[in-house]
Amino acid sequence: MAHYECKYCDSCFGSAVFDGDRVCIGCGAEWADAKILVEDDEDES
């Protein structure tokens, strides 16, 4: 599996809408620019 994280603050909590813009919950960066797809480690259970 994979999940999105913020490339600026490594937050994996996703995004929220603030004043009409989707932003990172951790740092407030614009989510369209900040999100990166991160592969999960295979050995984590």
mmCIF entry with sequence, helices, sheets and N, C-alpha, C, O atoms, coordinates in Angstrom:
data_MODEL
# 
_entry.id   MODEL 
# 
_entity.id                         1 
_entity.type                       polymer 
_entity.pdbx_number_of_molecules   1 
# 
_entity_poly.entity_id                      1 
_entity_poly.type                           'polypeptide(L)' 
_entity_poly.nstd_linkage                   no 
_entity_poly.nstd_monomer                   no 
_entity_poly.pdbx_seq_one_letter_code       MAHYECKYCDSCFGSAVFDGDRVCIGCGAEWADAKILVEDDEDES 
_entity_poly.pdbx_seq_one_letter_code_can   MAHYECKYCDSCFGSAVFDGDRVCIGCGAEWADAKILVEDDEDES 
_entity_poly.pdbx_strand_id                 A 
# 
loop_
_entity_poly_seq.entity_id 
_entity_poly_seq.num 
_entity_poly_seq.mon_id 
_entity_poly_seq.hetero 
1 1  MET n 
1 2  ALA n 
1 3  HIS n 
1 4  TYR n 
1 5  GLU n 
1 6  CYS n 
1 7  LYS n 
1 8  TYR n 
1 9  CYS n 
1 10 ASP n 
1 11 SER n 
1 12 CYS n 
1 13 PHE n 
1 14 GLY n 
1 15 SER n 
1 16 ALA n 
1 17 VAL n 
1 18 PHE n 
1 19 ASP n 
1 20 GLY n 
1 21 ASP n 
1 22 ARG n 
1 23 VAL n 
1 24 CYS n 
1 25 ILE n 
1 26 GLY n 
1 27 CYS n 
1 28 GLY n 
1 29 ALA n 
1 30 GLU n 
1 31 TRP n 
1 32 ALA n 
1 33 ASP n 
1 34 ALA n 
1 35 LYS n 
1 36 ILE n 
1 37 LEU n 
1 38 VAL n 
1 39 GLU n 
1 40 ASP n 
1 41 ASP n 
1 42 GLU n 
1 43 ASP n 
1 44 GLU n 
1 45 SER n 
# 
_struct_asym.id          A 
_struct_asym.entity_id   1 
# 
_struct_conf.conf_type_id            HELX_P 
_struct_conf.id                      HELX_P1 
_struct_conf.pdbx_PDB_helix_id       AA1 
_struct_conf.beg_label_comp_id       TRP 
_struct_conf.beg_label_asym_id       A 
_struct_conf.beg_label_seq_id        31 
_struct_conf.pdbx_beg_PDB_ins_code   ? 
_struct_conf.end_label_comp_id       ALA 
_struct_conf.end_label_asym_id       A 
_struct_conf.end_label_seq_id        34 
_struct_conf.pdbx_end_PDB_ins_code   ? 
_struct_conf.beg_auth_comp_id        TRP 
_struct_conf.beg_auth_asym_id        A 
_struct_conf.beg_auth_seq_id         31 
_struct_conf.end_auth_comp_id        ALA 
_struct_conf.end_auth_asym_id        A 
_struct_conf.end_auth_seq_id         34 
_struct_conf.pdbx_PDB_helix_class    1 
_struct_conf.details                 ? 
_struct_conf.pdbx_PDB_helix_length   4 
# 
_struct_conf_type.id          HELX_P 
_struct_conf_type.criteria    ? 
_struct_conf_type.reference   ? 
# 
loop_
_struct_sheet.id 
_struct_sheet.type 
_struct_sheet.number_strands 
_struct_sheet.details 
AA1 ? 2 ? 
AA2 ? 2 ? 
# 
loop_
_struct_sheet_order.sheet_id 
_struct_sheet_order.range_id_1 
_struct_sheet_order.range_id_2 
_struct_sheet_order.offset 
_struct_sheet_order.sense 
AA1 1 2 ? anti-parallel 
AA2 1 2 ? anti-parallel 
# 
loop_
_struct_sheet_range.sheet_id 
_struct_sheet_range.id 
_struct_sheet_range.beg_label_comp_id 
_struct_sheet_range.beg_label_asym_id 
_struct_sheet_range.beg_label_seq_id 
_struct_sheet_range.pdbx_beg_PDB_ins_code 
_struct_sheet_range.end_label_comp_id 
_struct_sheet_range.end_label_asym_id 
_struct_sheet_range.end_label_seq_id 
_struct_sheet_range.pdbx_end_PDB_ins_code 
_struct_sheet_range.beg_auth_comp_id 
_struct_sheet_range.beg_auth_asym_id 
_struct_sheet_range.beg_auth_seq_id 
_struct_sheet_range.end_auth_comp_id 
_struct_sheet_range.end_auth_asym_id 
_struct_sheet_range.end_auth_seq_id 
AA1 1 ALA A 2  ? CYS A 6  ? ALA A 2  CYS A 6  
AA1 2 LYS A 35 ? GLU A 39 ? LYS A 35 GLU A 39 
AA2 1 SER A 15 ? PHE A 18 ? SER A 15 PHE A 18 
AA2 2 ASP A 21 ? CYS A 24 ? ASP A 21 CYS A 24 
# 
loop_
_atom_site.group_PDB 
_atom_site.id 
_atom_site.type_symbol 
_atom_site.label_atom_id 
_atom_site.label_alt_id 
_atom_site.label_comp_id 
_atom_site.label_asym_id 
_atom_site.label_entity_id 
_atom_site.label_seq_id 
_atom_site.pdbx_PDB_ins_code 
_atom_site.Cartn_x 
_atom_site.Cartn_y 
_atom_site.Cartn_z 
_atom_site.occupancy 
_atom_site.B_iso_or_equiv 
_atom_site.pdbx_formal_charge 
_atom_site.auth_seq_id 
_atom_site.auth_comp_id 
_atom_site.auth_asym_id 
_atom_site.auth_atom_id 
_atom_site.pdbx_PDB_model_num 
ATOM 1   N N  . MET A 1 1  ? 0.828   -1.185 0.000  1.00 0.00 ? 1  MET A N  1 
ATOM 2   C CA . MET A 1 1  ? 0.000   0.000  0.000  1.00 0.00 ? 1  MET A CA 1 
ATOM 3   C C  . MET A 1 1  ? 0.875   1.252  0.000  1.00 0.00 ? 1  MET A C  1 
ATOM 4   O O  . MET A 1 1  ? 2.084   1.191  0.223  1.00 0.00 ? 1  MET A O  1 
ATOM 5   N N  . ALA A 1 2  ? 0.253   2.337  -0.246 1.00 0.00 ? 2  ALA A N  1 
ATOM 6   C CA . ALA A 1 2  ? 0.940   3.626  -0.237 1.00 0.00 ? 2  ALA A CA 1 
ATOM 7   C C  . ALA A 1 2  ? 0.015   4.678  0.364  1.00 0.00 ? 2  ALA A C  1 
ATOM 8   O O  . ALA A 1 2  ? -1.197  4.482  0.450  1.00 0.00 ? 2  ALA A O  1 
ATOM 9   N N  . HIS A 1 3  ? 0.594   5.778  0.771  1.00 0.00 ? 3  HIS A N  1 
ATOM 10  C CA . HIS A 1 3  ? -0.194  6.863  1.349  1.00 0.00 ? 3  HIS A CA 1 
ATOM 11  C C  . HIS A 1 3  ? 0.450   8.189  0.977  1.00 0.00 ? 3  HIS A C  1 
ATOM 12  O O  . HIS A 1 3  ? 1.603   8.227  0.547  1.00 0.00 ? 3  HIS A O  1 
ATOM 13  N N  . TYR A 1 4  ? -0.292  9.273  1.142  1.00 0.00 ? 4  TYR A N  1 
ATOM 14  C CA . TYR A 1 4  ? 0.230   10.601 0.860  1.00 0.00 ? 4  TYR A CA 1 
ATOM 15  C C  . TYR A 1 4  ? 0.818   11.219 2.121  1.00 0.00 ? 4  TYR A C  1 
ATOM 16  O O  . TYR A 1 4  ? 0.273   11.065 3.214  1.00 0.00 ? 4  TYR A O  1 
ATOM 17  N N  . GLU A 1 5  ? 1.928   11.917 1.959  1.00 0.00 ? 5  GLU A N  1 
ATOM 18  C CA . GLU A 1 5  ? 2.539   12.706 3.014  1.00 0.00 ? 5  GLU A CA 1 
ATOM 19  C C  . GLU A 1 5  ? 2.864   14.079 2.448  1.00 0.00 ? 5  GLU A C  1 
ATOM 20  O O  . GLU A 1 5  ? 2.932   14.266 1.234  1.00 0.00 ? 5  GLU A O  1 
ATOM 21  N N  . CYS A 1 6  ? 3.060   15.023 3.336  1.00 0.00 ? 6  CYS A N  1 
ATOM 22  C CA . CYS A 1 6  ? 3.484   16.360 2.933  1.00 0.00 ? 6  CYS A CA 1 
ATOM 23  C C  . CYS A 1 6  ? 4.996   16.357 2.743  1.00 0.00 ? 6  CYS A C  1 
ATOM 24  O O  . CYS A 1 6  ? 5.733   15.897 3.615  1.00 0.00 ? 6  CYS A O  1 
ATOM 25  N N  . LYS A 1 7  ? 5.460   16.873 1.601  1.00 0.00 ? 7  LYS A N  1 
ATOM 26  C CA . LYS A 1 7  ? 6.904   16.881 1.345  1.00 0.00 ? 7  LYS A CA 1 
ATOM 27  C C  . LYS A 1 7  ? 7.639   17.940 2.169  1.00 0.00 ? 7  LYS A C  1 
ATOM 28  O O  . LYS A 1 7  ? 8.869   17.931 2.221  1.00 0.00 ? 7  LYS A O  1 
ATOM 29  N N  . TYR A 1 8  ? 6.914   18.838 2.803  1.00 0.00 ? 8  TYR A N  1 
ATOM 30  C CA . TYR A 1 8  ? 7.538   19.886 3.602  1.00 0.00 ? 8  TYR A CA 1 
ATOM 31  C C  . TYR A 1 8  ? 7.652   19.521 5.076  1.00 0.00 ? 8  TYR A C  1 
ATOM 32  O O  . TYR A 1 8  ? 8.661   19.832 5.709  1.00 0.00 ? 8  TYR A O  1 
ATOM 33  N N  . CYS A 1 9  ? 6.635   18.866 5.633  1.00 0.00 ? 9  CYS A N  1 
ATOM 34  C CA . CYS A 1 9  ? 6.660   18.583 7.076  1.00 0.00 ? 9  CYS A CA 1 
ATOM 35  C C  . CYS A 1 9  ? 6.511   17.090 7.398  1.00 0.00 ? 9  CYS A C  1 
ATOM 36  O O  . CYS A 1 9  ? 6.490   16.725 8.573  1.00 0.00 ? 9  CYS A O  1 
ATOM 37  N N  . ASP A 1 10 ? 6.406   16.224 6.390  1.00 0.00 ? 10 ASP A N  1 
ATOM 38  C CA . ASP A 1 10 ? 6.267   14.770 6.559  1.00 0.00 ? 10 ASP A CA 1 
ATOM 39  C C  . ASP A 1 10 ? 5.003   14.359 7.303  1.00 0.00 ? 10 ASP A C  1 
ATOM 40  O O  . ASP A 1 10 ? 4.920   13.242 7.814  1.00 0.00 ? 10 ASP A O  1 
ATOM 41  N N  . SER A 1 11 ? 4.021   15.249 7.367  1.00 0.00 ? 11 SER A N  1 
ATOM 42  C CA . SER A 1 11 ? 2.752   14.913 7.996  1.00 0.00 ? 11 SER A CA 1 
ATOM 43  C C  . SER A 1 11 ? 2.032   13.878 7.146  1.00 0.00 ? 11 SER A C  1 
ATOM 44  O O  . SER A 1 11 ? 1.959   14.013 5.925  1.00 0.00 ? 11 SER A O  1 
ATOM 45  N N  . CYS A 1 12 ? 1.507   12.854 7.785  1.00 0.00 ? 12 CYS A N  1 
ATOM 46  C CA . CYS A 1 12 ? 0.732   11.854 7.057  1.00 0.00 ? 12 CYS A CA 1 
ATOM 47  C C  . CYS A 1 12 ? -0.736  11.934 7.443  1.00 0.00 ? 12 CYS A C  1 
ATOM 48  O O  . CYS A 1 12 ? -1.495  10.996 7.198  1.00 0.00 ? 12 CYS A O  1 
ATOM 49  N N  . PHE A 1 13 ? -1.143  13.050 8.046  1.00 0.00 ? 13 PHE A N  1 
ATOM 50  C CA . PHE A 1 13 ? -2.521  13.217 8.478  1.00 0.00 ? 13 PHE A CA 1 
ATOM 51  C C  . PHE A 1 13 ? -3.414  13.747 7.369  1.00 0.00 ? 13 PHE A C  1 
ATOM 52  O O  . PHE A 1 13 ? -4.624  13.864 7.560  1.00 0.00 ? 13 PHE A O  1 
ATOM 53  N N  . GLY A 1 14 ? -2.837  14.072 6.204  1.00 0.00 ? 14 GLY A N  1 
ATOM 54  C CA . GLY A 1 14 ? -3.650  14.478 5.077  1.00 0.00 ? 14 GLY A CA 1 
ATOM 55  C C  . GLY A 1 14 ? -3.895  15.964 5.004  1.00 0.00 ? 14 GLY A C  1 
ATOM 56  O O  . GLY A 1 14 ? -3.055  16.780 5.384  1.00 0.00 ? 14 GLY A O  1 
ATOM 57  N N  . SER A 1 15 ? -5.080  16.295 4.499  1.00 0.00 ? 15 SER A N  1 
ATOM 58  C CA . SER A 1 15 ? -5.372  17.688 4.201  1.00 0.00 ? 15 SER A CA 1 
ATOM 59  C C  . SER A 1 15 ? -6.732  18.082 4.741  1.00 0.00 ? 15 SER A C  1 
ATOM 60  O O  . SER A 1 15 ? -7.537  17.242 5.144  1.00 0.00 ? 15 SER A O  1 
ATOM 61  N N  . ALA A 1 16 ? -6.961  19.386 4.736  1.00 0.00 ? 16 ALA A N  1 
ATOM 62  C CA . ALA A 1 16 ? -8.243  19.946 5.153  1.00 0.00 ? 16 ALA A CA 1 
ATOM 63  C C  . ALA A 1 16 ? -8.512  21.166 4.293  1.00 0.00 ? 16 ALA A C  1 
ATOM 64  O O  . ALA A 1 16 ? -7.594  21.731 3.699  1.00 0.00 ? 16 ALA A O  1 
ATOM 65  N N  . VAL A 1 17 ? -9.769  21.572 4.226  1.00 0.00 ? 17 VAL A N  1 
ATOM 66  C CA . VAL A 1 17 ? -10.124 22.768 3.470  1.00 0.00 ? 17 VAL A CA 1 
ATOM 67  C C  . VAL A 1 17 ? -10.137 23.950 4.438  1.00 0.00 ? 17 VAL A C  1 
ATOM 68  O O  . VAL A 1 17 ? -10.823 23.925 5.459  1.00 0.00 ? 17 VAL A O  1 
ATOM 69  N N  . PHE A 1 18 ? -9.365  24.986 4.098  1.00 0.00 ? 18 PHE A N  1 
ATOM 70  C CA . PHE A 1 18 ? -9.274  26.194 4.917  1.00 0.00 ? 18 PHE A CA 1 
ATOM 71  C C  . PHE A 1 18 ? -9.429  27.394 4.003  1.00 0.00 ? 18 PHE A C  1 
ATOM 72  O O  . PHE A 1 18 ? -8.632  27.578 3.082  1.00 0.00 ? 18 PHE A O  1 
ATOM 73  N N  . ASP A 1 19 ? -10.419 28.195 4.238  1.00 0.00 ? 19 ASP A N  1 
ATOM 74  C CA . ASP A 1 19 ? -10.716 29.361 3.391  1.00 0.00 ? 19 ASP A CA 1 
ATOM 75  C C  . ASP A 1 19 ? -10.849 28.984 1.918  1.00 0.00 ? 19 ASP A C  1 
ATOM 76  O O  . ASP A 1 19 ? -10.437 29.742 1.040  1.00 0.00 ? 19 ASP A O  1 
ATOM 77  N N  . GLY A 1 20 ? -11.420 27.818 1.654  1.00 0.00 ? 20 GLY A N  1 
ATOM 78  C CA . GLY A 1 20 ? -11.658 27.387 0.282  1.00 0.00 ? 20 GLY A CA 1 
ATOM 79  C C  . GLY A 1 20 ? -10.496 26.694 -0.388 1.00 0.00 ? 20 GLY A C  1 
ATOM 80  O O  . GLY A 1 20 ? -10.632 26.230 -1.520 1.00 0.00 ? 20 GLY A O  1 
ATOM 81  N N  . ASP A 1 21 ? -9.343  26.607 0.281  1.00 0.00 ? 21 ASP A N  1 
ATOM 82  C CA . ASP A 1 21 ? -8.174  25.943 -0.288 1.00 0.00 ? 21 ASP A CA 1 
ATOM 83  C C  . ASP A 1 21 ? -7.867  24.672 0.483  1.00 0.00 ? 21 ASP A C  1 
ATOM 84  O O  . ASP A 1 21 ? -8.006  24.634 1.705  1.00 0.00 ? 21 ASP A O  1 
ATOM 85  N N  . ARG A 1 22 ? -7.448  23.623 -0.229 1.00 0.00 ? 22 ARG A N  1 
ATOM 86  C CA . ARG A 1 22 ? -7.042  22.381 0.430  1.00 0.00 ? 22 ARG A CA 1 
ATOM 87  C C  . ARG A 1 22 ? -5.590  22.538 0.853  1.00 0.00 ? 22 ARG A C  1 
ATOM 88  O O  . ARG A 1 22 ? -4.719  22.814 0.028  1.00 0.00 ? 22 ARG A O  1 
ATOM 89  N N  . VAL A 1 23 ? -5.334  22.359 2.154  1.00 0.00 ? 23 VAL A N  1 
ATOM 90  C CA . VAL A 1 23 ? -4.001  22.579 2.712  1.00 0.00 ? 23 VAL A CA 1 
ATOM 91  C C  . VAL A 1 23 ? -3.586  21.404 3.596  1.00 0.00 ? 23 VAL A C  1 
ATOM 92  O O  . VAL A 1 23 ? -4.426  20.629 4.053  1.00 0.00 ? 23 VAL A O  1 
ATOM 93  N N  . CYS A 1 24 ? -2.285  21.287 3.827  1.00 0.00 ? 24 CYS A N  1 
ATOM 94  C CA . CYS A 1 24 ? -1.739  20.269 4.722  1.00 0.00 ? 24 CYS A CA 1 
ATOM 95  C C  . CYS A 1 24 ? -2.169  20.574 6.150  1.00 0.00 ? 24 CYS A C  1 
ATOM 96  O O  . CYS A 1 24 ? -2.091  21.720 6.591  1.00 0.00 ? 24 CYS A O  1 
ATOM 97  N N  . ILE A 1 25 ? -2.614  19.571 6.863  1.00 0.00 ? 25 ILE A N  1 
ATOM 98  C CA . ILE A 1 25 ? -3.014  19.753 8.255  1.00 0.00 ? 25 ILE A CA 1 
ATOM 99  C C  . ILE A 1 25 ? -1.813  20.115 9.118  1.00 0.00 ? 25 ILE A C  1 
ATOM 100 O O  . ILE A 1 25 ? -1.950  20.871 10.081 1.00 0.00 ? 25 ILE A O  1 
ATOM 101 N N  . GLY A 1 26 ? -0.637  19.587 8.788  1.00 0.00 ? 26 GLY A N  1 
ATOM 102 C CA . GLY A 1 26 ? 0.549   19.813 9.612  1.00 0.00 ? 26 GLY A CA 1 
ATOM 103 C C  . GLY A 1 26 ? 1.152   21.197 9.489  1.00 0.00 ? 26 GLY A C  1 
ATOM 104 O O  . GLY A 1 26 ? 1.494   21.813 10.499 1.00 0.00 ? 26 GLY A O  1 
ATOM 105 N N  . CYS A 1 27 ? 1.293   21.708 8.248  1.00 0.00 ? 27 CYS A N  1 
ATOM 106 C CA . CYS A 1 27 ? 2.029   22.959 8.073  1.00 0.00 ? 27 CYS A CA 1 
ATOM 107 C C  . CYS A 1 27 ? 1.282   24.033 7.287  1.00 0.00 ? 27 CYS A C  1 
ATOM 108 O O  . CYS A 1 27 ? 1.740   25.174 7.224  1.00 0.00 ? 27 CYS A O  1 
ATOM 109 N N  . GLY A 1 28 ? 0.152   23.695 6.691  1.00 0.00 ? 28 GLY A N  1 
ATOM 110 C CA . GLY A 1 28 ? -0.635  24.680 5.962  1.00 0.00 ? 28 GLY A CA 1 
ATOM 111 C C  . GLY A 1 28 ? -0.235  24.879 4.513  1.00 0.00 ? 28 GLY A C  1 
ATOM 112 O O  . GLY A 1 28 ? -0.763  25.771 3.849  1.00 0.00 ? 28 GLY A O  1 
ATOM 113 N N  . ALA A 1 29 ? 0.692   24.064 4.003  1.00 0.00 ? 29 ALA A N  1 
ATOM 114 C CA . ALA A 1 29 ? 1.104   24.189 2.610  1.00 0.00 ? 29 ALA A CA 1 
ATOM 115 C C  . ALA A 1 29 ? -0.036  23.785 1.677  1.00 0.00 ? 29 ALA A C  1 
ATOM 116 O O  . ALA A 1 29 ? -0.869  22.955 2.039  1.00 0.00 ? 29 ALA A O  1 
ATOM 117 N N  . GLU A 1 30 ? -0.075  24.364 0.487  1.00 0.00 ? 30 GLU A N  1 
ATOM 118 C CA . GLU A 1 30 ? -1.095  24.012 -0.497 1.00 0.00 ? 30 GLU A CA 1 
ATOM 119 C C  . GLU A 1 30 ? -0.943  22.531 -0.844 1.00 0.00 ? 30 GLU A C  1 
ATOM 120 O O  . GLU A 1 30 ? 0.117   22.097 -1.295 1.00 0.00 ? 30 GLU A O  1 
ATOM 121 N N  . TRP A 1 31 ? -2.009  21.764 -0.632 1.00 0.00 ? 31 TRP A N  1 
ATOM 122 C CA . TRP A 1 31 ? -1.938  20.306 -0.734 1.00 0.00 ? 31 TRP A CA 1 
ATOM 123 C C  . TRP A 1 31 ? -1.618  19.825 -2.144 1.00 0.00 ? 31 TRP A C  1 
ATOM 124 O O  . TRP A 1 31 ? -0.920  18.824 -2.303 1.00 0.00 ? 31 TRP A O  1 
ATOM 125 N N  . ALA A 1 32 ? -2.106  20.508 -3.163 1.00 0.00 ? 32 ALA A N  1 
ATOM 126 C CA . ALA A 1 32 ? -1.839  20.091 -4.541 1.00 0.00 ? 32 ALA A CA 1 
ATOM 127 C C  . ALA A 1 32 ? -0.334  20.087 -4.831 1.00 0.00 ? 32 ALA A C  1 
ATOM 128 O O  . ALA A 1 32 ? 0.143   19.260 -5.609 1.00 0.00 ? 32 ALA A O  1 
ATOM 129 N N  . ASP A 1 33 ? 0.407   20.994 -4.218 1.00 0.00 ? 33 ASP A N  1 
ATOM 130 C CA . ASP A 1 33 ? 1.850   21.079 -4.414 1.00 0.00 ? 33 ASP A CA 1 
ATOM 131 C C  . ASP A 1 33 ? 2.616   20.233 -3.403 1.00 0.00 ? 33 ASP A C  1 
ATOM 132 O O  . ASP A 1 33 ? 3.687   19.716 -3.720 1.00 0.00 ? 33 ASP A O  1 
ATOM 133 N N  . ALA A 1 34 ? 2.087   20.085 -2.201 1.00 0.00 ? 34 ALA A N  1 
ATOM 134 C CA . ALA A 1 34 ? 2.838   19.486 -1.098 1.00 0.00 ? 34 ALA A CA 1 
ATOM 135 C C  . ALA A 1 34 ? 2.744   17.967 -1.021 1.00 0.00 ? 34 ALA A C  1 
ATOM 136 O O  . ALA A 1 34 ? 3.644   17.331 -0.472 1.00 0.00 ? 34 ALA A O  1 
ATOM 137 N N  . LYS A 1 35 ? 1.678   17.364 -1.553 1.00 0.00 ? 35 LYS A N  1 
ATOM 138 C CA . LYS A 1 35 ? 1.491   15.921 -1.342 1.00 0.00 ? 35 LYS A CA 1 
ATOM 139 C C  . LYS A 1 35 ? 2.430   15.100 -2.224 1.00 0.00 ? 35 LYS A C  1 
ATOM 140 O O  . LYS A 1 35 ? 2.646   15.402 -3.398 1.00 0.00 ? 35 LYS A O  1 
ATOM 141 N N  . ILE A 1 36 ? 2.978   14.051 -1.612 1.00 0.00 ? 36 ILE A N  1 
ATOM 142 C CA . ILE A 1 36 ? 3.792   13.073 -2.333 1.00 0.00 ? 36 ILE A CA 1 
ATOM 143 C C  . ILE A 1 36 ? 3.311   11.688 -1.930 1.00 0.00 ? 36 ILE A C  1 
ATOM 144 O O  . ILE A 1 36 ? 2.924   11.469 -0.782 1.00 0.00 ? 36 ILE A O  1 
ATOM 145 N N  . LEU A 1 37 ? 3.335   10.766 -2.862 1.00 0.00 ? 37 LEU A N  1 
ATOM 146 C CA . LEU A 1 37 ? 2.917   9.397  -2.597 1.00 0.00 ? 37 LEU A CA 1 
ATOM 147 C C  . LEU A 1 37 ? 4.104   8.625  -2.036 1.00 0.00 ? 37 LEU A C  1 
ATOM 148 O O  . LEU A 1 37 ? 5.168   8.576  -2.653 1.00 0.00 ? 37 LEU A O  1 
ATOM 149 N N  . VAL A 1 38 ? 3.916   8.023  -0.864 1.00 0.00 ? 38 VAL A N  1 
ATOM 150 C CA . VAL A 1 38 ? 4.974   7.306  -0.171 1.00 0.00 ? 38 VAL A CA 1 
ATOM 151 C C  . VAL A 1 38 ? 4.577   5.845  -0.053 1.00 0.00 ? 38 VAL A C  1 
ATOM 152 O O  . VAL A 1 38 ? 3.481   5.523  0.406  1.00 0.00 ? 38 VAL A O  1 
ATOM 153 N N  . GLU A 1 39 ? 5.473   4.967  -0.471 1.00 0.00 ? 39 GLU A N  1 
ATOM 154 C CA . GLU A 1 39 ? 5.225   3.531  -0.348 1.00 0.00 ? 39 GLU A CA 1 
ATOM 155 C C  . GLU A 1 39 ? 5.427   3.093  1.097  1.00 0.00 ? 39 GLU A C  1 
ATOM 156 O O  . GLU A 1 39 ? 6.389   3.504  1.746  1.00 0.00 ? 39 GLU A O  1 
ATOM 157 N N  . ASP A 1 40 ? 4.521   2.257  1.600  1.00 0.00 ? 40 ASP A N  1 
ATOM 158 C CA . ASP A 1 40 ? 4.665   1.721  2.950  1.00 0.00 ? 40 ASP A CA 1 
ATOM 159 C C  . ASP A 1 40 ? 5.748   0.663  2.956  1.00 0.00 ? 40 ASP A C  1 
ATOM 160 O O  . ASP A 1 40 ? 5.970   -0.028 1.962  1.00 0.00 ? 40 ASP A O  1 
ATOM 161 N N  . ASP A 1 41 ? 6.430   0.547  4.110  1.00 0.00 ? 41 ASP A N  1 
ATOM 162 C CA . ASP A 1 41 ? 7.444   -0.488 4.275  1.00 0.00 ? 41 ASP A CA 1 
ATOM 163 C C  . ASP A 1 41 ? 6.756   -1.857 4.293  1.00 0.00 ? 41 ASP A C  1 
ATOM 164 O O  . ASP A 1 41 ? 5.706   -2.026 4.913  1.00 0.00 ? 41 ASP A O  1 
ATOM 165 N N  . GLU A 1 42 ? 7.351   -2.810 3.617  1.00 0.00 ? 42 GLU A N  1 
ATOM 166 C CA . GLU A 1 42 ? 6.773   -4.159 3.545  1.00 0.00 ? 42 GLU A CA 1 
ATOM 167 C C  . GLU A 1 42 ? 6.839   -4.883 4.888  1.00 0.00 ? 42 GLU A C  1 
ATOM 168 O O  . GLU A 1 42 ? 5.983   -5.719 5.178  1.00 0.00 ? 42 GLU A O  1 
ATOM 169 N N  . ASP A 1 43 ? 7.847   -4.572 5.712  1.00 0.00 ? 43 ASP A N  1 
ATOM 170 C CA . ASP A 1 43 ? 8.025   -5.313 6.959  1.00 0.00 ? 43 ASP A CA 1 
ATOM 171 C C  . ASP A 1 43 ? 7.228   -4.760 8.129  1.00 0.00 ? 43 ASP A C  1 
ATOM 172 O O  . ASP A 1 43 ? 7.254   -5.348 9.211  1.00 0.00 ? 43 ASP A O  1 
ATOM 173 N N  . GLU A 1 44 ? 6.512   -3.638 7.948  1.00 0.00 ? 44 GLU A N  1 
ATOM 174 C CA . GLU A 1 44 ? 5.672   -3.112 9.023  1.00 0.00 ? 44 GLU A CA 1 
ATOM 175 C C  . GLU A 1 44 ? 4.380   -3.906 9.116  1.00 0.00 ? 44 GLU A C  1 
ATOM 176 O O  . GLU A 1 44 ? 3.763   -4.224 8.100  1.00 0.00 ? 44 GLU A O  1 
ATOM 177 N N  . SER A 1 45 ? 3.970   -4.227 10.353 1.00 0.00 ? 45 SER A N  1 
ATOM 178 C CA . SER A 1 45 ? 2.710   -4.933 10.516 1.00 0.00 ? 45 SER A CA 1 
ATOM 179 C C  . SER A 1 45 ? 1.807   -4.227 11.477 1.00 0.00 ? 45 SER A C  1 
ATOM 180 O O  . SER A 1 45 ? 0.695   -4.689 11.732 1.00 0.00 ? 45 SER A O  1 
# 
